[in-house]
Amino acid sequence: MSERLELPLRDQRALAKVLAALTRTGCTATSVRASFGDSYSAVITIEGPALNLRRLSALITRLLSTHQEEYR
């Protein structure tokens, strides 16, 4: 199963955390496009079993929420 994620990011550290989460959940990134400048964003295409993708989505939501609070 494949899924495309569009992520607004605060900085490059958030992208590193998301990519590390991929490994922890057994998913694979097949494409990563990141834009850094005045604003940060990334588009990541991921593959993995449906259950792992759901777990990854929940983990990314928590990571980005926590990251925004830590680096205000």
C-alpha angles and dihedrals in degrees: 000000000000132000135182119219125196109196129188106211135193095213145333093283090067090056090050090053092050092050091049089052089057091063094045092054097045095248127132130219110226094178134016123185117176130183119200127179128083087354133019129226140152137199113205127183110205136185131201145108115311094248092051091049091053090049091048092051091053091046093050091050090054093043094052093045092050092044092053091051093047096050105039 
